[in-house]
Amino acid sequence: MRLSLIFTLALVFAVSLGCSSTPDKVDVAAQGKLERDSSETLKTLYAESPAARDLGKKAAGILVFSNIVKAGFIGGADYGKGVLKKGKKTEGYYNFVSGSVGFQAGFQSYDYVLFFMKQKDLDALNNADGFEVGVGPSIVALDAGAANNLTTTTGKANVYSFILSQRGLMGALNLEGSKITRIKP
């Protein structure tokens, strides 16, 4: 028991260092792949959810992470790179890092899309030293099916998030924190 506690604390420390480290760079080849993957992810989401397509038309910006990788055993971590889009234009590249502690085991990958509905929340993403999910603007998490019930009357949140294309197997009951950081060119 003591060894697993030490392992968990070490993992949490390592992930927290990773969350606060200087963002890495994205080379030209990686930029092209990130942009193609993000366009494909949005296309898939819009095909599954007309409500997501409507959010996309009204959003100040859309942050798309294609293929975030998650692995865990007692402690866990998620990592991926994404693209911020305003309309059809790419505004920047971002890292997604998440750490967790608790009962968990497995490996999976997934796509994660955030719709920033107000410019002030998009500015908070760009001006902060990392955007901590769960801190700041209210975020509503939806799956494609639940999003079909979203209307202009019910859709009042600042940021909407969608998780889609989950692959792999992960069982978890844990505490988790996430941070999104802009990659500086």
C-alpha positions in Angstrom: 0.0 0.0 0.0 2.8 2.4 0.9 4.6 1.7 -2.4 1.5 2.5 -4.4 1.0 5.8 -2.5 4.6 6.8 -3.2 4.1 5.8 -6.9 0.9 7.9 -7.1 2.5 10.9 -5.5 5.5 10.7 -7.8 3.2 10.5 -10.8 1.1 13.5 -9.7 4.3 15.5 -9.1 5.6 14.5 -12.6 2.3 15.4 -14.3 2.1 18.7 -12.5 5.7 19.6 -13.6 4.6 18.7 -17.2 1.5 21.0 -16.8 3.7 23.9 -15.8 6.6 23.4 -18.2 7.3 25.5 -21.3 5.1 24.4 -24.2 6.9 22.7 -27.0 6.9 23.8 -30.7 5.0 22.5 -33.6 7.0 22.1 -36.9 5.5 22.7 -40.3 4.8 19.0 -41.0 3.1 18.6 -37.6 1.0 21.7 -38.2 -0.4 20.3 -41.5 -1.3 17.0 -39.8 -2.9 18.7 -36.8 -5.0 20.9 -39.1 -6.1 17.9 -41.3 -6.9 15.8 -38.2 -8.9 18.7 -36.5 -10.9 19.3 -39.7 -11.7 15.6 -39.8 -12.7 15.6 -36.1 -15.0 18.6 -36.7 -16.5 16.9 -39.7 -17.3 13.8 -37.7 -18.8 15.7 -34.8 -21.0 17.8 -37.1 -22.2 14.6 -38.9 -23.1 13.1 -35.5 -24.6 16.3 -34.0 -26.5 19.0 -35.9 -26.5 21.0 -32.6 -22.7 21.0 -32.5 -22.7 22.3 -36.1 -25.0 25.2 -34.9 -22.7 25.9 -32.0 -19.8 26.0 -34.4 -21.5 28.7 -36.4 -22.0 30.9 -33.3 -18.7 30.2 -31.5 -16.0 32.8 -31.1 -13.5 30.0 -31.5 -13.3 26.2 -31.6 -10.4 24.3 -30.0 -10.1 20.8 -31.5 -7.9 18.1 -30.0 -7.7 15.0 -32.2 -6.4 11.8 -30.7 -5.7 12.6 -27.1 -4.0 9.6 -25.5 -4.9 8.5 -21.9 -3.1 5.8 -19.9 -3.4 5.0 -16.3 -2.8 2.5 -13.5 -3.5 4.0 -10.1 -2.1 7.3 -11.4 -2.9 8.4 -15.0 -2.2 11.0 -17.6 -3.7 12.4 -20.8 -1.8 14.2 -23.5 -2.6 15.7 -26.9 -2.1 18.6 -29.3 -4.8 20.7 -30.9 -5.8 23.5 -33.1 -7.7 26.7 -32.3 -10.0 27.6 -35.2 -11.9 30.9 -35.8 -14.1 30.2 -38.8 -12.0 28.2 -41.2 -8.8 30.0 -40.1 -6.2 28.4 -37.7 -5.4 30.8 -34.8 -2.9 28.7 -32.9 -1.8 25.3 -31.6 -2.3 24.0 -28.0 -1.2 21.2 -25.7 -3.7 19.3 -23.5 -2.3 17.7 -20.4 -4.3 16.0 -17.7 -3.3 14.1 -14.5 -5.4 11.8 -12.3 -5.2 9.8 -9.2 -7.5 7.0 -8.1 -8.7 3.6 -9.0 -8.0 3.4 -12.8 -6.5 1.1 -15.3 -6.3 1.0 -19.0 -5.4 2.9 -22.2 -7.6 4.9 -24.6 -7.6 7.7 -27.1 -10.3 10.2 -27.8 -11.1 13.5 -29.6 -12.0 16.5 -27.5 -13.6 19.7 -28.9 -14.3 22.9 -27.0 -16.6 25.6 -28.3 -15.8 29.0 -26.9 -19.1 31.0 -27.2 -17.8 34.4 -26.0 -14.7 36.3 -27.0 -13.9 37.0 -23.4 -13.5 33.3 -22.6 -11.4 32.8 -25.7 -9.3 35.8 -24.6 -8.9 34.0 -21.2 -7.6 31.0 -23.0 -5.0 33.0 -24.9 -4.0 35.4 -22.2 -3.6 33.0 -19.3 -0.5 30.9 -18.6 -2.6 27.8 -19.3 -6.3 27.4 -19.2 -7.3 25.0 -16.4 -10.4 23.0 -17.3 -12.8 23.3 -14.4 -11.5 26.7 -13.4 -12.9 29.9 -14.9 -15.7 30.0 -17.4 -18.5 27.4 -17.0 -18.0 24.4 -19.2 -20.9 22.1 -20.2 -19.8 18.6 -21.3 -22.1 17.0 -23.9 -22.0 13.9 -26.0 -23.3 13.9 -29.5 -26.7 12.5 -28.5 -27.3 14.9 -25.6 -26.3 17.8 -27.8 -29.3 17.1 -30.1 -31.5 18.5 -27.3 -29.5 21.8 -27.2 -31.4 24.8 -28.4 -30.8 28.6 -28.4 -33.0 28.7 -25.3 -31.1 25.9 -23.4 -27.6 26.8 -24.8 -26.4 29.5 -22.3 -23.0 28.2 -21.3 -19.7 30.0 -22.0 -17.9 26.9 -23.2 -19.3 23.6 -24.5 -17.1 20.5 -24.7 -17.6 17.3 -26.7 -15.7 14.0 -26.3 -16.0 11.7 -29.3 -14.3 8.8 -31.1 -13.3 7.0 -27.9 -11.0 4.0 -28.6 -9.5 1.6 -26.1 -10.6 0.5 -22.7 -10.3 2.5 -19.5 -12.0 2.0 -16.2 -11.6 4.8 -13.7 -13.0 6.3 -10.4 -10.6 9.2 -9.8 -9.8 12.8 -9.2 -8.6 14.6 -12.3 -7.3 18.0 -13.4 -6.6 19.3 -16.9 -4.6 22.2 -18.3 -4.6 23.6 -21.9 -1.5 25.6 -22.9 -0.8 27.5 -26.1 2.2 26.3 -28.0 4.5 29.2 -28.9 6.0 29.2 -32.4 
